[in-house]
Amino acid sequence: MVIKQGLPVEMEELLKQLVMNGGIRMAGTVLFVYCRRMYQVDEDTAARWMIAYFRREFPQQLQRYQERIAKA
């Protein structure tokens, strides 16, 4: 069972800086790898956690990113 501890402050700051500078894809990659390595979960679980985090913390930026991908 996974115990909810939250992200370290340094990780939250890094993700925030990346998202605010337009690097939401890089922020997603960082969070995905962090989840895989720290919690040793499979790729599907890490991806679900990553999406849930961005929906909760950065909904507007995630929506803009998804719209940009849909256009391409």
C-alpha positions as a Markdown table, in Angstrom:
| # | Residue | x | y | z |
|---|---|---|---|---|
| 1 | Met | 0.0 | 0.0 | 0.0 |
| 2 | Val | 1.3 | 3.5 | -0.9 |
| 3 | Ile | 1.3 | 6.0 | 1.9 |
| 4 | Lys | 0.4 | 9.5 | 0.8 |
| 5 | Gln | 3.3 | 11.8 | 1.7 |
| 6 | Gly | 3.0 | 14.5 | -1.0 |
| 7 | Leu | 5.9 | 15.8 | -3.0 |
| 8 | Pro | 9.0 | 17.4 | -1.6 |
| 9 | Val | 9.0 | 21.2 | -1.6 |
| 10 | Glu | 11.9 | 21.2 | -4.1 |
| 11 | Met | 9.9 | 19.0 | -6.5 |
| 12 | Glu | 6.9 | 21.2 | -6.3 |
| 13 | Glu | 9.0 | 24.3 | -7.0 |
| 14 | Leu | 10.6 | 22.6 | -10.0 |
| 15 | Leu | 7.3 | 21.5 | -11.5 |
| 16 | Lys | 5.8 | 25.0 | -10.9 |
| 17 | Gln | 8.7 | 26.7 | -12.6 |
| 18 | Leu | 8.6 | 24.3 | -15.6 |
| 19 | Val | 4.9 | 24.7 | -16.0 |
| 20 | Met | 4.9 | 28.5 | -15.7 |
| 21 | Asn | 7.7 | 28.7 | -18.3 |
| 22 | Gly | 5.7 | 26.6 | -20.8 |
| 23 | Gly | 7.5 | 23.3 | -20.2 |
| 24 | Ile | 4.5 | 21.3 | -19.1 |
| 25 | Arg | 5.7 | 18.3 | -21.1 |
| 26 | Met | 9.0 | 18.3 | -19.3 |
| 27 | Ala | 7.3 | 18.8 | -16.0 |
| 28 | Gly | 5.2 | 15.7 | -16.7 |
| 29 | Thr | 8.2 | 13.7 | -17.6 |
| 30 | Val | 10.0 | 14.7 | -14.4 |
| 31 | Leu | 6.9 | 13.8 | -12.3 |
| 32 | Phe | 6.4 | 10.5 | -14.1 |
| 33 | Val | 10.0 | 9.4 | -13.5 |
| 34 | Tyr | 9.8 | 10.6 | -9.9 |
| 35 | Cys | 6.7 | 8.5 | -9.3 |
| 36 | Arg | 8.2 | 5.4 | -11.0 |
| 37 | Arg | 11.5 | 5.6 | -9.1 |
| 38 | Met | 10.3 | 6.7 | -5.6 |
| 39 | Tyr | 7.1 | 4.6 | -5.4 |
| 40 | Gln | 8.2 | 1.8 | -7.7 |
| 41 | Val | 4.9 | 1.7 | -9.6 |
| 42 | Asp | 4.1 | 0.6 | -13.1 |
| 43 | Glu | 3.9 | 3.0 | -16.0 |
| 44 | Asp | 0.1 | 3.1 | -16.0 |
| 45 | Thr | -0.1 | 4.0 | -12.4 |
| 46 | Ala | 2.6 | 6.7 | -12.7 |
| 47 | Ala | 0.8 | 8.2 | -15.7 |
| 48 | Arg | -2.5 | 8.3 | -13.8 |
| 49 | Trp | -0.9 | 10.0 | -10.9 |
| 50 | Met | 0.8 | 12.5 | -13.2 |
| 51 | Ile | -2.4 | 13.4 | -14.9 |
| 52 | Ala | -4.3 | 13.7 | -11.6 |
| 53 | Tyr | -1.6 | 16.0 | -10.3 |
| 54 | Phe | -1.7 | 18.3 | -13.2 |
| 55 | Arg | -5.5 | 18.4 | -13.3 |
| 56 | Arg | -5.5 | 19.4 | -9.6 |
| 57 | Glu | -2.6 | 21.8 | -9.6 |
| 58 | Phe | -2.4 | 23.3 | -13.1 |
| 59 | Pro | -5.8 | 22.8 | -14.8 |
| 60 | Gln | -5.6 | 25.8 | -17.1 |
| 61 | Gln | -2.1 | 25.0 | -18.3 |
| 62 | Leu | -3.0 | 21.4 | -18.9 |
| 63 | Gln | -6.1 | 22.4 | -20.9 |
| 64 | Arg | -4.0 | 24.7 | -23.1 |
| 65 | Tyr | -1.5 | 22.0 | -23.6 |
| 66 | Gln | -4.1 | 19.4 | -24.6 |
| 67 | Glu | -5.7 | 21.9 | -27.0 |
| 68 | Arg | -2.4 | 22.6 | -28.6 |
| 69 | Ile | -1.7 | 18.8 | -29.1 |
| 70 | Ala | -5.2 | 18.3 | -30.5 |
| 71 | Lys | -4.5 | 21.0 | -33.2 |
| 72 | Ala | -1.3 | 19.3 | -34.3 |
